[in-house]
Amino acid sequence: MSEWFETLDGIHTRLWSTLGRGVADAKHPARIPTLATVSPDGWPEARTVVLRSADRPTTQLTIHTDITSDKIKSLRANPRAALHIWDRKQALQIRLQTEVTIETGPSARPLWDKIPDHAKQSYGITPPPGTPIPDALDYVKDPDPATFAILHCQITHIDAVHLGEQHRRAAFSQSDDWKGRWLSP
Ligand SMILES: Cc1cc2nc3c(=O)[nH]c(=O)nc-3n(C[C@H](O)[C@H](O)[C@H](O)COP(=O)(O)O)c2cc1C
């Protein structure tokens, strides 16, 4: 029987199940991908986020964030983002290129209402995230649905690397209907 990393289909299925594990399991490495964007003045920027959903049929991921954070300025200037995951146990790197739509306001409210109180603390901070403050704790947390935003990340391209006895690298693109092809690692 072949291993999952020996076929394009096997890798494609495995990377989606890995994303699903990340959503479901707070301890899984896919839970906290690195989200990379480009700032309005062209600087690359990366930060850890929590993966909230991963849907293979629509090839969409979601992330929650604060509408006042700098990443929103970046995404408004350039609505594209990359996500990076390294799953050491599976020796699998997953990189995703996405087009991002920002949802905030009344349509995001039903989801906000389902978020537990402790998690709401991450949205609504005064002054806004990234503002210089005189001392480390000179800020106030005041959960505010008006600052809650959902990033809908529509995947356009996936690059997967498996580091086995022999390394394998595969690419999957929306433009070729996710057929996949092998790349030199
Ligand atoms: C483990 C971990 C999880 C995080 N999850 C999120 C998240 O889901 N959404 C978010 O906006 N920021 C999250 N952050 C904070 C970001 O990494 C970042 O510091 C913050 O969003 C400000 O980034 P920005 O200035 O680039 O917008 C998380 C940080 C850590 C360490």
The ligand as an SDF file (V2000), in Angstrom:
LIG
                    3D

 31 33  0  0  0  0  0  0  0  0999 V2000
   -0.8300   32.0450   19.3710 C   0  0  0  0  0  0  0  0  0  0  0  0
   -1.3150   33.3560   18.7960 C   0  0  0  0  0  0  0  0  0  0  0  0
   -2.5540   33.4050   18.1790 C   0  0  0  0  0  0  0  0  0  0  0  0
   -3.0160   34.5990   17.6250 C   0  0  0  0  0  0  0  0  0  0  0  0
   -4.2190   34.6070   16.9920 N   0  0  0  0  0  0  0  0  0  0  0  0
   -4.6480   35.7440   16.3790 C   0  0  0  0  0  0  0  0  0  0  0  0
   -5.8470   35.7440   15.5970 C   0  0  0  0  0  0  0  0  0  0  0  0
   -6.5460   34.7330   15.4390 O   0  0  0  0  0  0  0  0  0  0  0  0
   -6.1990   36.9160   15.0190 N   0  0  0  0  0  0  0  0  0  0  0  0
   -5.4610   38.0420   15.1450 C   0  0  0  0  0  0  0  0  0  0  0  0
   -5.8440   39.0660   14.5770 O   0  0  0  0  0  0  0  0  0  0  0  0
   -4.3120   38.0850   15.8680 N   0  0  0  0  0  0  0  0  0  0  0  0
   -3.8920   36.9490   16.4780 C   0  0  0  0  0  0  0  0  0  0  0  0
   -2.7300   36.9470   17.2060 N   0  0  0  0  0  0  0  0  0  0  0  0
   -1.9870   38.2060   17.3430 C   0  0  0  0  0  0  0  0  0  0  0  0
   -1.2020   38.4650   16.0470 C   0  0  0  0  0  0  0  0  0  0  0  0
   -0.1380   37.5590   15.9440 O   0  0  0  0  0  0  0  0  0  0  0  0
   -0.7040   39.9130   15.9710 C   0  0  0  0  0  0  0  0  0  0  0  0
    0.1570   40.1880   17.0440 O   0  0  0  0  0  0  0  0  0  0  0  0
   -1.8500   40.9150   15.9590 C   0  0  0  0  0  0  0  0  0  0  0  0
   -2.9570   40.4350   15.2170 O   0  0  0  0  0  0  0  0  0  0  0  0
   -1.4150   42.2480   15.3770 C   0  0  0  0  0  0  0  0  0  0  0  0
   -0.9550   42.0230   14.0760 O   0  0  0  0  0  0  0  0  0  0  0  0
   -0.9090   43.1640   12.9570 P   0  0  0  0  0  0  0  0  0  0  0  0
   -0.3630   44.3920   13.6410 O   0  0  0  0  0  0  0  0  0  0  0  0
   -0.0040   42.6360   11.9050 O   0  0  0  0  0  0  0  0  0  0  0  0
   -2.3090   43.3930   12.4520 O   0  0  0  0  0  0  0  0  0  0  0  0
   -2.2450   35.7800   17.7440 C   0  0  0  0  0  0  0  0  0  0  0  0
   -0.9870   35.7150   18.3630 C   0  0  0  0  0  0  0  0  0  0  0  0
   -0.5460   34.5300   18.8890 C   0  0  0  0  0  0  0  0  0  0  0  0
    0.8050   34.4950   19.5440 C   0  0  0  0  0  0  0  0  0  0  0  0
  1  2  1  0
  2  3  1  0
  2 30  2  0
  3  4  2  0
  4  5  1  0
  4 28  1  0
  5  6  2  0
  6  7  1  0
  6 13  1  0
  7  8  2  0
  7  9  1  0
  9 10  1  0
 10 11  2  0
 10 12  1  0
 12 13  2  0
 13 14  1  0
 14 15  1  0
 14 28  1  0
 15 16  1  0
 16 17  1  0
 16 18  1  0
 18 19  1  0
 18 20  1  0
 20 21  1  0
 20 22  1  0
 22 23  1  0
 23 24  1  0
 24 25  2  0
 24 26  1  0
 24 27  1  0
 28 29  2  0
 29 30  1  0
 30 31  1  0
M  END
$$$$
